């Protein structure tokens, strides 16, 4: 994409971001004026996820600058004997990055890497491109920090990251496996290719980026409230990277990666709907009459209607009777449509920056097929374990 072609899209994106931010701020203001106590409680519930994702995105930016993601992608392209093996390796890479550094980090930084990996082999990029988005959503069930909705809902559970992982490991892997199988089946012809990669392997810098990734991995597993420590790691790592780089490219890139207007919009809507969930008993009453399955599918539908972050704030304003099933719907459900999560916006932006032309229609079709199946498997495993 040339600069001339990108400029109108950039301006349009900035305007839209500011409009969304204004809408979110107005919604939050209405909530504060309507019921200050409920709005304060909602803000206290949702602030830490947004702080955490800011820190994780900054860590991801530094890791990307050190070439860690690019090296991983090239290694997959070089070692995989065929397209199927490349897709399997990509799936594992996406789930690992999503688990440790959040799904928004995954789609932001792995999307261009996977596009490059496919092109280096002369193969189609659709499976890897769509797989990055779908598997980031489906694979975000494993740790509280893997998805902001996990933090909003798990605030009622008072679990450490390690305890959360032990509880959600099998259901999360089940949802991920189903999603990967559906993607692989729909792209089976494309994945039969056996081309070898071209070009030399990028050399990663094993420095501040690697240290920051290791630090946040430890923090999100050990701590119940890792948001502020992770943000501190992200800020320090970005500052160190900026001092080592000439010019102001790192600060500019950090502002772009954070996407502050969209985060402000989602935070405002989350506060507003969280307030609504506290002053209106409708959502809590609905969930009290649903079993684990109904809870998951209602959550999936709500995520498509208002984005999964505000939906989590609304549905978890009071402790839900089936919190883990609720999370399955909120995390996997966004694969159904582009309005489901912030990850869609970041994925589209990252793909276009990489010169790809992602098919939203194809991604939605895949989500409509895979998401209900993945939700069913994950909830079924939760029910079998006796704790949904």
HELIX and SHEET records of a PDB file:
HELIX    1   1 UNK A    3  UNK A   34  1                                  32    
HELIX    2   2 UNK A   36  UNK A   65  1                                  30    
HELIX    3   3 UNK A   68  UNK A   79  1                                  12    
HELIX    4   4 UNK A   83  UNK A  101  1                                  19    
HELIX    5   5 UNK A  103  UNK A  120  1                                  18    
HELIX    6   6 UNK A  126  UNK A  138  1                                  13    
HELIX    7   7 UNK A  144  UNK A  146  5                                   3    
HELIX    8   8 UNK A  148  UNK A  154  1                                   7    
HELIX    9   9 UNK A  161  UNK A  186  1                                  26    
HELIX   10  10 UNK A  190  UNK A  192  5                                   3    
HELIX   11  11 UNK A  208  UNK A  222  1                                  15    
HELIX   12  12 UNK A  227  UNK A  244  1                                  18    
HELIX   13  13 UNK A  249  UNK A  258  1                                  10    
HELIX   14  14 UNK A  260  UNK A  279  1                                  20    
HELIX   15  15 UNK A  282  UNK A  288  1                                   7    
HELIX   16  16 UNK A  292  UNK A  306  1                                  15    
HELIX   17  17 UNK A  308  UNK A  315  1                                   8    
HELIX   18  18 UNK A  323  UNK A  332  1                                  10    
HELIX   19  19 UNK A  333  UNK A  336  5                                   4    
HELIX   20  20 UNK A  342  UNK A  353  1                                  12    
HELIX   21  21 UNK A  360  UNK A  385  1                                  26    
END                                                                             
